[in-house]
Amino acid sequence: MSLKVFNTMTRKKEDFVPRDAGKVGMYICGPTVYNFIHVGNARTYLSFDIIYRYLRYKGYDVTYVRNLTDVDDKIINKAREEGVSPGELAERFIEGYWEDVKSMGLAEPTLEPKATEHIGEMIAIIERLIEKGHAYAVDGDVYFEIASAAEYGKLSHRSLDDMRAGERVEIDPRKRHPMDFALWKAAKPGEPAWDSPWGQGRPGWHIECTAMSVKYLGVNFDIHGGGRDLIFPHHENEVAQTESYTGQPFAKYWLHGGMVNIGDEKMAKSVGNIVLVRELLQGTNANVLRLLALGTHYRSPIDFSPDKLVEAEAAYERFLNARRRIRQALEAPSVTVLGEKRALMDGLSAGLKGAREKFIESMDDDFNSAAAIAALFDFVKEVNTFIEAYGEMTLDARELLEKADALLVALSGAVGLDLGLPEAGDLADKLPDDLYRLASEVFVSAVDGASKAELLDKILERRVDARNGKDWALADKIRDGLAAAGIEIEDTPLGFRWKLKA
């Protein structure tokens, strides 16, 4: 099966055929840097990080451009509120953004251009649009004339009447049409401004992405993406101005990710229901956030809640536990080959092949990470069943388990999920011996031979199960027992965090 992607422009899945064989140019709209990013923003960046990583896993040479919008009305307004310059505010939140995406484990894009470093390119494009009759200047402002773009609305599949009905458009008598949008804005006191043929001013939002994408990826590059909320007006306007400027099709495939909802509302700063990434990651492993994204197709919405986060934490722990069980089995002494267990060997060998095929088949189907992760979970069950049924490991069984472990690491890594285990002793040296006593009090299963790190994982998992089952007495007993052993548990609306007492 060849890679297929859903193209917003055509509203159907299409075979992915890059402009240049073996190479992919991808442009994703990055943040407007006037605040720290929230989980809704993070979902978009995670989705395209997963896509970027998988394309590289497939062998493509990917040029990934993710811009920074560092001049915008929102930045200017926030700077005014704080009594600082827009440039100072933007730089502060760029630094914060870089800290957050690093904490999230995002791969660095090939290029991360700033809008303010491309003013010259924007002015040149605007001049050309005026020359070609697609834009007009009035009182220092420059507007794109949508009537000049015959196919305006083709990305969002909306008519002008629909657009006007769905948007609050201020009537400006200087505009030829109410939906004409700003390419250049005349300078106002206290706002950043640059020299231009129309006087001092600054660029509009939409022209920034045209300038940066065309500069670094050329005309008709492969993938343009962002959140679904950018389809209109931002991406629609990008299409109109870019194709009017170049006379050629803009991006070949348009990919748009679903929103993150809390209850019945989209997570958004304007709504006031945001959860900042930096706050979430204080008590949540970044891989849990990634697994939350992986567990839903990138085009579908995610309902964010503490329960969903707990589910993702438990799912991540199942992956890690599988690798721990494999490690334990590989560390045990080997015995001679037992022929009567050949059926188990054949079963796991088939499982290896099937898991890889199902994972790739799913990701090749418009990056269906939910189905791909489900395939890995099915494989984890097969591995666990094999270890339980096989008993003492033979040499050939050990070799097969090593392949299973390598497959889990490789396929999870293809979508950025880190299943790395700490080296033995890293954590165990710091954990208290009282964990063995506590474990025996709260589990039914045997604890003999388990390391302290493994016991702590099991105890914490047991507490999550107790809380999910509303067994508050057991949950409190585990929390108090851990506290007595020198481990503090803090419950938050988004899960829990633990730390060793100083």
Buried (B, 14 or more C-beta within 10 A) or exposed (E): EEBBBBBBBEEEEBEBEBBEEEEBBBBBBBBBBBBBBBBBBBBBBBBBBBBBBBBBBBEBEBBBBBBBBBBBBBBBEBBBEEEEBBBEBBBBBBEBBBEBBEBBBBBEBBBBBBBBEBBEBBBEBBBBBBEEEBBBBBEBBBBBBBEBBEEBBBBBEBEBEEBBEEEEBEEEEEBEBBBBBBBBBBBEEEBBBBEBEBBBBBBBBBBBBBBBBBBBBBBBBBBBBBBBBBBBBBBBBBBBBBBBBBEEEBBBBBBBBBBBBBEEEBBBEEEEBBBBBBBBBEBBBBBBBBBBBBBBBBBEBBEBBEEBBBBBBBBBBBBBBBBBBBBBBBEEEEEEEBEEBEEBBEBBEEBBEBBBEBBBBBBBBBBBBBBBBBBBBEBBEBBBBBBEEBBEBBEBBBEBBEEBBEBBBEBBBBBBBBBEBEEEEEBBEEBBEBBBEBBEEBBEEEBEEBBBBBBBBBBBBBBBBBBEEEBEEBBEBBBEBBEEBBBEBEBBEBBBBBEEEE
